């Protein structure tokens, strides 16, 4: 096994300091980083963090050559920890996987066994990677919103950055549970029909969702899944109903915002930060079981599939803001 060669999307620095990714077919298992668990990868998925890693963003990946891919689903080849039997199907994600530890854009990965959870019986590797970290993050947002103690009220849950992976899964999950959804996006054209197909009752522009310049305004949202961050978060907070939860999990629009304390002390609004990377295995496994069960959604209409040689183009689209939905990377899947 140690001498067997496999293919991966390897990113390296060029002489000018930029990064270049290429498909390599001459890698061996001996070159993989340390870890008890060796997995033959069926599928991975492309996330915004992967696009940053593939283009040399030092906040994500500092050491090159590197294999991005913060998600992987596949079959256990060997596990020195004894946690998984050979042949078991697993999902690998979170922690440093795909960031400073070689990730899922490869036919084999080796990781600490604690980074993996069993693939639920109700999901195929392809279906799990249509969800990926984006779907897991959306599930964490939904869990936080559903955990509020006060009655939610008639207002919809607003989902921002609605054409991104986390947002699209969140829209589908909320609609699956019968919760009214409003989607927020700057994009025009056919994408709005796709958002409605997923379950959005209304699709708004940022201008249509903007709030007047007051500390509090009439409630419009029973909760919020915010995937973009930035200054707009203030408007979301002051337009959320009493007891509502605003989850935040991204910063495409910036990493800073300002707010008065009024949404918190006069309406009891909760601002919940969502971190998908460091969740313990038990919680990961429980949420994946829900995503395979009563929270199961069909994402095939908003997913595309590529091979290793399609990663570079998908990364360009993602960074250019023209990407919509989810992209699955097929590796060893038949």
C-alpha positions as CSV (number, residue, x, y, z in Angstrom):
1,X,0.0,0.0,0.0
2,X,2.8,2.4,0.9
3,X,4.2,2.4,-2.6
4,X,0.8,2.8,-4.4
5,X,0.5,6.1,-6.2
6,X,-2.6,8.3,-6.2
7,X,-3.9,11.6,-7.6
8,X,-4.4,14.8,-5.8
9,X,-4.8,18.6,-6.4
10,X,-1.5,19.9,-5.1
11,X,-1.0,23.6,-4.5
12,X,2.5,25.1,-4.4
13,X,4.2,28.5,-4.3
14,X,5.7,29.8,-7.5
15,X,8.9,31.8,-7.7
16,X,6.9,35.0,-7.7
17,X,5.3,34.1,-4.4
18,X,1.9,33.3,-5.8
19,X,0.3,29.9,-5.7
20,X,-0.4,27.4,-8.4
21,X,-2.5,24.3,-8.2
22,X,-2.1,21.2,-10.4
23,X,-3.3,17.7,-10.6
24,X,-0.5,15.3,-9.5
25,X,-0.7,11.5,-10.1
26,X,2.7,10.6,-8.6
27,X,2.0,11.0,-4.8
28,X,2.3,8.1,-2.4
29,X,0.7,7.3,0.9
30,X,4.1,7.7,2.6
31,X,3.9,11.5,1.7
32,X,0.6,12.0,3.7
33,X,0.8,13.7,7.1
34,X,0.7,11.8,10.3
35,X,-2.6,10.3,11.7
36,X,-4.0,7.0,12.9
37,X,-6.7,6.9,10.2
38,X,-6.1,6.2,6.5
39,X,-9.1,6.8,4.3
40,X,-9.7,6.1,0.6
41,X,-11.7,9.2,-0.5
42,X,-14.8,8.9,-2.7
43,X,-15.9,12.6,-2.7
44,X,-14.9,16.0,-1.4
45,X,-16.5,19.4,-1.8
46,X,-15.3,22.9,-2.6
47,X,-15.8,25.6,0.1
48,X,-14.8,29.2,0.3
49,X,-12.0,28.3,2.7
50,X,-10.7,25.8,0.1
51,X,-10.6,28.6,-2.5
52,X,-8.5,30.7,-0.1
53,X,-6.2,27.9,0.7
54,X,-5.8,27.1,-3.0
55,X,-4.7,30.7,-3.7
56,X,-2.3,31.2,-0.9
57,X,-4.2,33.1,1.8
58,X,-1.9,32.9,4.8
59,X,-4.9,33.1,7.2
60,X,-5.9,29.7,6.1
61,X,-2.7,27.9,4.9
62,X,0.8,28.9,5.6
63,X,2.9,25.9,4.5
64,X,3.1,24.7,0.9
65,X,3.0,22.3,-0.9
66,X,-0.5,21.7,0.3
67,X,-3.6,19.7,-0.6
68,X,-6.8,21.8,0.2
69,X,-10.2,20.3,0.9
70,X,-11.9,20.7,4.3
71,X,-14.3,17.8,3.6
72,X,-13.9,14.2,2.6
73,X,-16.2,11.1,2.6
74,X,-14.8,7.7,1.9
75,X,-13.8,4.2,3.2
76,X,-11.4,3.3,6.0
77,X,-8.3,1.5,4.8
78,X,-6.7,1.3,8.2
79,X,-7.0,2.8,11.7
80,X,-4.3,2.4,14.3
81,X,-6.6,3.8,17.0
82,X,-9.1,1.0,16.7
83,X,-12.0,3.4,16.5
84,X,-13.0,2.4,12.9
85,X,-12.9,-1.0,11.2
86,X,-11.4,-1.3,7.7
87,X,-14.3,-0.9,5.2
88,X,-16.2,1.5,7.4
89,X,-17.5,4.6,5.7
90,X,-16.7,7.9,7.3
91,X,-16.9,11.7,6.9
92,X,-13.7,13.7,7.7
93,X,-14.0,17.4,8.4
94,X,-13.2,20.2,10.9
95,X,-10.1,20.9,13.0
96,X,-7.1,21.7,10.7
97,X,-8.2,19.4,7.9
98,X,-7.6,21.0,4.5
99,X,-6.0,24.1,6.2
100,X,-2.6,23.2,7.6
101,X,-3.1,19.4,7.3
102,X,-3.5,17.9,3.8
103,X,-7.1,17.7,2.9
104,X,-9.8,16.0,0.8
105,X,-8.7,17.0,-2.8
106,X,-6.9,13.6,-2.9
107,X,-7.7,10.0,-3.4
108,X,-6.3,9.2,0.0
109,X,-6.1,11.2,3.3
110,X,-4.5,10.4,6.6
111,X,-5.8,12.1,9.7
112,X,-6.3,11.8,13.5
113,X,-9.2,9.4,14.0
114,X,-11.0,12.0,16.2
115,X,-11.5,14.1,13.0
116,X,-13.8,11.5,11.5
117,X,-17.4,10.4,12.2
118,X,-19.4,7.5,10.8
119,X,-21.2,8.2,7.5
120,X,-24.9,7.8,8.5
121,X,-26.6,4.8,6.9
122,X,-29.1,7.2,5.2
123,X,-26.4,9.1,3.2
124,X,-24.1,8.1,0.3
125,X,-20.7,9.7,0.2
126,X,-22.0,11.9,-2.7
127,X,-25.0,13.1,-0.7
128,X,-22.9,13.8,2.3
129,X,-20.5,16.0,0.3
130,X,-23.4,17.9,-1.3
131,X,-23.8,19.0,2.3
132,X,-20.2,19.0,3.5
133,X,-19.0,21.6,6.0
134,X,-21.5,24.1,4.5
135,X,-24.4,21.8,5.4
136,X,-23.0,21.0,8.8
137,X,-22.6,24.8,9.5
138,X,-26.2,25.4,8.3
139,X,-27.3,22.7,10.7
140,X,-25.5,24.4,13.6
141,X,-27.3,27.6,12.7
142,X,-30.6,25.9,12.6
143,X,-30.0,24.2,15.9
144,X,-29.2,27.6,17.5
145,X,-32.4,29.2,16.1
146,X,-34.6,26.3,17.1
147,X,-33.1,26.4,20.6
148,X,-34.7,29.7,21.5
149,X,-37.1,29.5,24.4
150,X,-39.6,32.1,23.3
151,X,-42.2,31.5,20.6
152,X,-40.8,32.3,17.2
153,X,-43.7,34.3,15.8
154,X,-45.0,34.7,12.2
155,X,-42.0,36.6,10.8
156,X,-39.7,34.6,8.4
157,X,-36.1,33.6,9.2
158,X,-33.8,35.7,7.0
159,X,-30.9,34.0,5.3
160,X,-28.2,36.3,3.9
161,X,-25.7,35.5,1.2
162,X,-28.4,33.3,-0.2
163,X,-26.5,31.8,-3.2
164,X,-23.7,30.4,-1.1
165,X,-23.4,26.9,0.1
166,X,-24.3,27.4,3.8
167,X,-27.2,29.7,2.9
168,X,-28.7,27.4,0.3
169,X,-28.6,24.4,2.7
170,X,-30.1,26.6,5.5
171,X,-33.0,27.7,3.2
172,X,-33.7,24.0,2.3
173,X,-33.5,23.0,6.0
174,X,-35.8,25.7,7.2
175,X,-38.3,25.0,4.4
176,X,-38.1,21.3,5.2
177,X,-39.3,22.1,8.8
178,X,-42.1,24.3,7.6
179,X,-40.4,27.6,8.8
180,X,-41.0,30.6,6.6
181,X,-37.8,31.8,4.9
182,X,-36.7,35.0,3.3
183,X,-33.5,35.0,1.2
184,X,-31.2,37.9,0.7
185,X,-29.0,38.2,-2.4
186,X,-27.6,40.8,-4.8
187,X,-27.7,38.4,-7.7
188,X,-30.4,38.6,-10.3
189,X,-31.8,36.4,-13.0
190,X,-32.5,32.7,-12.7
191,X,-30.8,32.3,-9.3
192,X,-33.9,33.8,-7.7
193,X,-36.0,31.0,-9.1
194,X,-33.6,28.5,-7.7
195,X,-33.9,30.0,-4.2
196,X,-37.6,29.8,-4.4
197,X,-37.3,26.2,-5.6
198,X,-35.3,25.5,-2.4
199,X,-38.1,27.0,-0.3
200,X,-37.6,30.7,0.0
201,X,-41.0,32.5,0.3
202,X,-39.5,35.8,-0.8
203,X,-36.1,36.9,-2.2
204,X,-34.9,40.4,-1.3
205,X,-32.0,42.7,-2.2
206,X,-29.8,44.2,0.5
207,X,-31.6,47.5,-0.1
208,X,-35.0,46.0,0.4
209,X,-33.8,44.5,3.7
210,X,-32.1,47.6,5.0
211,X,-33.4,49.1,8.2
212,X,-33.9,52.8,9.1
213,X,-31.2,54.5,11.1
214,X,-32.7,53.9,14.5
215,X,-31.5,51.7,17.4
216,X,-34.6,49.4,17.0
217,X,-37.1,49.0,14.2
218,X,-40.3,47.1,13.7
219,X,-39.5,43.3,13.8
220,X,-39.2,41.8,10.3
221,X,-37.3,38.5,11.2
222,X,-38.0,35.8,13.7
223,X,-34.4,34.8,13.4
224,X,-31.4,35.2,11.0
225,X,-28.8,32.9,9.4
226,X,-26.1,35.5,8.5
227,X,-23.4,34.1,6.3
228,X,-21.7,37.3,5.2
229,X,-21.0,39.4,8.4
230,X,-19.9,43.0,8.1
231,X,-21.7,46.2,8.8
232,X,-25.1,44.8,7.7
233,X,-25.3,42.7,10.8
234,X,-26.4,45.8,12.7
235,X,-29.6,46.1,10.6
236,X,-30.3,42.4,11.1
237,X,-30.1,42.7,14.9
238,X,-32.4,45.7,15.3
239,X,-35.0,44.1,13.0
240,X,-35.2,40.8,14.8
241,X,-38.2,40.1,17.0
242,X,-38.1,39.6,20.7
243,X,-36.3,36.5,21.7
244,X,-35.0,35.8,18.2
245,X,-31.6,34.4,17.4
246,X,-29.2,35.8,14.9
247,X,-26.5,33.3,13.9
248,X,-23.3,34.5,12.2
249,X,-20.8,32.2,10.5
250,X,-19.1,34.3,7.7
251,X,-17.3,37.5,7.0
252,X,-17.3,38.0,3.2
253,X,-18.7,41.5,3.8
254,X,-16.2,42.3,6.5
255,X,-15.2,41.2,10.0
256,X,-16.5,44.3,11.9
257,X,-19.9,45.8,12.7
258,X,-21.3,48.1,15.3
259,X,-24.6,47.9,17.3
260,X,-26.4,49.5,20.2
261,X,-27.3,47.3,23.1
262,X,-31.0,47.8,22.5
263,X,-31.6,44.6,20.5
264,X,-30.1,42.6,23.4
265,X,-31.5,44.3,26.5
266,X,-34.9,45.4,25.2
267,X,-35.8,42.5,23.0
268,X,-33.5,39.7,24.3
269,X,-32.1,39.0,20.9
270,X,-29.2,36.5,20.9
271,X,-26.2,36.9,18.6
272,X,-24.8,33.3,18.2
273,X,-21.4,32.8,16.7
274,X,-21.2,29.5,14.7
275,X,-17.9,27.6,14.6
276,X,-18.0,24.4,12.6
277,X,-14.3,23.5,12.9
278,X,-13.9,22.6,16.6
279,X,-17.1,20.7,17.3
280,X,-16.5,17.5,19.3
281,X,-17.0,14.2,17.4
282,X,-20.1,13.3,19.4
283,X,-21.9,16.5,18.4
284,X,-20.7,16.1,14.8
285,X,-22.0,12.6,14.6
286,X,-25.4,13.6,16.1
287,X,-25.9,16.4,13.6
288,X,-24.9,14.3,10.7
289,X,-27.5,11.7,11.8
290,X,-30.1,14.4,11.8
291,X,-29.0,15.5,8.3
292,X,-29.5,11.9,7.2
293,X,-32.9,11.6,8.9
294,X,-35.5,14.2,9.8
295,X,-33.5,17.1,8.4
296,X,-32.7,15.3,5.1
297,X,-32.9,17.6,2.1
298,X,-32.3,17.1,-1.6
299,X,-29.5,19.4,-2.8
300,X,-29.0,17.8,-6.2
301,X,-30.7,20.7,-8.1
302,X,-28.1,23.2,-6.7
303,X,-25.0,21.0,-7.0
304,X,-22.5,20.3,-9.7
305,X,-19.8,17.7,-9.8
306,X,-16.2,18.0,-11.0
307,X,-13.0,15.9,-11.1
308,X,-9.7,17.0,-9.9
309,X,-9.0,18.9,-13.1
310,X,-12.2,21.0,-12.5
311,X,-11.1,22.4,-9.2
312,X,-9.1,25.4,-10.5
313,X,-12.1,26.7,-12.5
314,X,-14.5,26.2,-9.6
315,X,-12.1,28.1,-7.3
316,X,-11.9,31.0,-9.7
317,X,-15.7,31.2,-9.9
318,X,-16.0,31.1,-6.1
319,X,-13.5,33.9,-5.6
320,X,-15.1,36.0,-8.4
321,X,-18.5,35.7,-6.8
322,X,-20.1,34.0,-9.8
323,X,-20.4,30.6,-8.1
324,X,-23.8,29.4,-7.0
325,X,-24.7,26.5,-4.8
326,X,-22.4,23.5,-4.1
327,X,-19.6,21.8,-6.0
328,X,-18.7,18.2,-5.2
329,X,-15.3,16.8,-6.2
330,X,-15.4,13.1,-7.4
331,X,-12.3,11.2,-6.6
332,X,-12.6,7.4,-6.3
333,X,-16.4,7.2,-6.6
334,X,-17.9,5.0,-9.4
